[in-house]
């Protein structure tokens, strides 16, 4: 049974930091590309960052310089370090596992991040 479980969300003031974690089980974590997405109320889900199985990273323009994605294959975990948070970063954050050549992706249940004073 495949599970992706996000954690680390919460309420933070503007300018603050949070680190999200996504623990994967039931997949060969090291060969999956791992993604972070987010979805704000009334908006479409959008890509935040990706880290490939080989460790290459890419970021959406709106988080470049503020967020860092990383992975620990020994712990089957992908992280999203979020710094200099803004109110517009408020959303539910989801992780996704994608394996090249596999017909479907796996998603976590999401973790809420709220940036407010």
VOBA-1610 file (N, C-alpha, C; in pm, whole numbers, padded with zeros to 5 digits, always signed):
BEGIN
Unk+00084-00118+00000Unk+00000+00000+00000Unk+00089+00125+00000Unk+00065+00212-00097Unk+00144+00333-00108Unk+00084+00443-00021Unk+00171+00509+00053Unk+00126+00624+00133Unk+00229+00736+00124Unk+00179+00858+00106Unk+00259+00978+00118Unk+00194+01062+00227Unk+00270+01092+00331Unk+00214+01163+00445Unk+00292+01291+00468Unk+00224+01404+00445Unk+00285+01535+00468Unk+00269+01577+00613Unk+00365+01657+00658Unk+00357+01714+00792Unk+00437+01843+00795Unk+00421+01919+00903Unk+00499+02040+00921Unk+00426+02169+00891Unk+00303+02159+00843Unk+00227+02280+00817Unk+00183+02347+00946Unk+00128+02468+00930Unk+00080+02539+01046Unk+00060+02686+01017Unk+00046+02763+01123Unk+00027+02907+01114Unk+00160+02976+01143Unk+00198+03067+01055Unk+00324+03138+01071Unk+00303+03283+01031Unk+00378+03372+01091Unk+00369+03514+01057Unk+00444+03542+00927Unk+00404+03647+00857Unk+00481+03687+00737Unk+00628+03706+00771Unk+00712+03656+00681Unk+00856+03661+00704Unk+00911+03541+00777Unk+00823+03457+00827Unk+00865+03340+00902Unk+00901+03222+00813Unk+00931+03110+00878Unk+00976+02990+00808Unk+00899+02867+00857Unk+00889+02771+00768Unk+00836+02639+00800Unk+00913+02537+00719Unk+00921+02415+00770Unk+00975+02304+00692Unk+00871+02195+00683Unk+00832+02167+00561Unk+00738+02058+00536Unk+00815+01929+00510Unk+00754+01818+00552Unk+00810+01686+00526Unk+00705+01600+00458Unk+00750+01509+00377Unk+00661+01412+00314Unk+00728+01276+00323Unk+00669+01189+00403Unk+00723+01055+00424Unk+00651+00958+00332Unk+00728+00887+00253Unk+00671+00793+00156Unk+00692+00649+00202Unk+00593+00567+00175Unk+00604+00424+00201Unk+00534+00350+00089Unk+00579+00226+00065Unk+00517+00144-00037Unk+00568+00169-00178Unk+00668+00257-00192Unk+00728+00282-00322Unk+00880+00272-00308Unk+00947+00256-00422Unk+01093+00262-00422Unk+01128+00410-00430Unk+01141+00471-00315Unk+01150+00616-00306Unk+01262+00672-00393Unk+01376+00608-00392Unk+01494+00667-00455Unk+01481+00683-00606Unk+01393+00609-00669Unk+01381+00618-00815Unk+01264+00705-00858Unk+01197+00765-00760Unk+01087+00855-00791Unk+01132+00999-00792Unk+01081+01075-00889Unk+01089+01220-00881Unk+00983+01265-00781Unk+01019+01361-00698Unk+00928+01406-00593Unk+00893+01553-00614Unk+00766+01582-00597Unk+00714+01715-00624Unk+00644+01771-00500Unk+00645+01902-00492Unk+00556+01975-00401Unk+00464+02062-00486Unk+00337+02054-00458Unk+00235+02139-00518Unk+00164+02214-00405Unk+00087+02315-00445Unk+00002+02381-00347Unk-00129+02423-00413Unk-00231+02439-00330Unk-00361+02481-00379Unk-00422+02575-00277Unk-00444+02697-00321Unk-00508+02798-00238Unk-00658+02793-00262Unk-00739+02840-00168Unk-00884+02838-00186Unk-00926+02909-00314Unk-01009+02841-00393Unk-01060+02900-00516Unk-00962+02903-00631Unk-00844+02843-00612Unk-00743+02844-00718Unk-00706+02702-00757Unk-00645+02691-00874Unk-00600+02560-00920Unk-00472+02518-00846Unk-00454+02389-00840Unk-00331+02338-00783Unk-00213+02378-00872Unk-00103+02421-00810Unk+00011+02467-00887Unk+00140+02402-00836Unk+00231+02384-00930Unk+00360+02324-00897Unk+00447+02424-00821Unk+00507+02378-00714Unk+00597+02462-00635Unk+00742+02427-00662Unk+00774+02299-00653Unk+00914+02257-00669Unk+00918+02109-00701Unk+01029+02068-00762Unk+01051+01928-00793Unk+01197+01894-00767Unk+01218+01772-00723Unk+01354+01718-00711Unk+01352+01580-00777Unk+01441+01562-00873Unk+01441+01437-00946Unk+01509+01327-00866Unk+01499+01206-00917Unk+01567+01094-00851Unk+01717+01116-00847Unk+01767+01192-00943Unk+01910+01222-00946Unk+01950+01344-00867Unk+01852+01410-00806Unk+01882+01524-00721Unk+01873+01660-00786Unk+01835+01664-00912Unk+01818+01795-00976Unk+01691+01861-00925Unk+01697+01992-00910Unk+01583+02065-00856Unk+01534+02172-00953Unk+01408+02205-00939Unk+01351+02314-01018Unk+01240+02376-00934Unk+01221+02508-00954Unk+01127+02581-00871Unk+01038+02670-00954Unk+00918+02690-00905Unk+00833+02792-00963Unk+00894+02929-00936Unk+00873+03021-01028Unk+00933+03154-01013Unk+00892+03220-00882Unk+00770+03196-00839Unk+00720+03268-00722Unk+00781+03220-00590Unk+00862+03113-00593Unk+00928+03068-00471Unk+01081+03066-00483Unk+01131+03096-00599Unk+01277+03093-00618Unk+01345+03188-00520Unk+01449+03137-00457Unk+01523+03216-00360Unk+01465+03212-00220Unk+01344+03155-00205Unk+01281+03150-00073Unk+01261+03005-00025Unk+01229+02915-00117Unk+01200+02776-00083Unk+01314+02687-00132Unk+01338+02579-00059Unk+01437+02480-00098Unk+01378+02341-00082Unk+01384+02264-00190Unk+01340+02125-00185Unk+01463+02036-00168Unk+01448+01931-00088Unk+01557+01837-00069Unk+01497+01700-00041Unk+01581+01599-00045Unk+01533+01464-00019Unk+01637+01386+00059Unk+01589+01290+00137Unk+01674+01198+00210Unk+01625+01058+00174Unk+01696+00995+00083Unk+01650+00864+00036Unk+01657+00758+00147Unk+01747+00775+00240Unk+01756+00679+00351Unk+01634+00685+00441Unk+01569+00801+00442Unk+01449+00819+00526Unk+01321+00822+00445Unk+01332+00799+00314Unk+01213+00801+00227Unk+01134+00931+00244Unk+01205+01040+00255Unk+01140+01167+00287Unk+01188+01278+00195Unk+01094+01360+00152Unk+01124+01483+00078Unk+01082+01600+00166Unk+01160+01706+00158Unk+01138+01824+00242Unk+01113+01947+00157Unk+01047+02043+00215Unk+01034+02175+00154Unk+01061+02277+00264Unk+01178+02339+00257Unk+01212+02446+00350Unk+01158+02576+00292Unk+01073+02642+00368Unk+01007+02763+00321Unk+01048+02879+00410Unk+01116+02975+00351Unk+01161+03094+00423Unk+01095+03219+00366Unk+01102+03326+00440Unk+01045+03455+00396Unk+00902+03437+00346Unk+00824+03369+00424Unk+00687+03338+00384Unk+00601+03463+00372Unk+00511+03458+00275Unk+00422+03570+00246Unk+00277+03523+00263Unk+00184+03614+00285Unk+00044+03572+00296Unk-00004+03496+00172Unk+00047+03530+00057Unk+00005+03460-00065Unk+00060+03317-00076Unk+00146+03278+00017Unk+00190+03139+00023Unk+00089+03050+00096Unk-00013+03110+00151Unk-00116+03034+00221Unk-00186+02938+00125Unk-00184+02811+00160Unk-00241+02707+00073Unk-00229+02572+00144Unk-00293+02474+00086Unk-00266+02336+00124Unk-00152+02287+00035Unk-00051+02231+00097Unk+00067+02184+00025Unk+00062+02031+00016Unk+00085+01983-00106Unk+00078+01840-00134Unk+00212+01790-00190Unk+00248+01670-00156Unk+00362+01608-00225Unk+00311+01502-00321Unk+00392+01478-00421Unk+00358+01381-00524Unk+00482+01301-00562Unk+00460+01174-00585Unk+00568+01087-00633Unk+00540+01048-00777Unk+00641+01062-00859Unk+00628+01027-01000Unk+00745+00939-01041Unk+00712+00827-01101Unk+00815+00735-01150Unk+00807+00732-01301Unk+00914+00762-01368Unk+00915+00764-01514Unk+00870+00630-01570Unk+00779+00636-01666Unk+00729+00515-01728Unk+00614+00448-01653Unk+00583+00500-01536Unk+00473+00444-01457Unk+00345+00515-01498Unk+00233+00446-01503Unk+00110+00505-01557Unk+00040+00604-01466Unk+00073+00609-01338Unk+00004+00703-01250Unk+00100+00751-01141Unk+00059+00861-01080Unk+00135+00924-00973Unk+00063+00901-00839Unk+00138+00921-00732Unk+00083+00910-00598Unk+00088+01045-00530Unk-00021+01075-00458Unk-00034+01204-00389Unk-00054+01182-00240Unk-00005+01281-00164Unk-00037+01283-00022Unk-00169+01353+00002Unk-00207+01361+00130Unk-00337+01418+00165Unk-00330+01570+00185Unk-00209+01623+00193Unk-00191+01768+00206Unk-00171+01814+00349Unk-00103+01927+00362Unk-00086+01991+00492Unk-00109+02141+00474Unk-00185+02198+00566Unk-00224+02338+00554Unk-00111+02430+00602Unk-00081+02529+00521Unk+00012+02636+00558Unk-00064+02767+00554Unk-00064+02838+00664Unk-00131+02967+00672Unk-00031+03072+00716Unk-00017+03175+00635Unk+00075+03285+00665Unk-00009+03408+00694Unk-00008+03448+00818Unk-00092+03559+00861Unk-00038+03619+00989Unk-00060+03749+01003Unk-00022+03817+01126Unk-00141+03824+01222
//
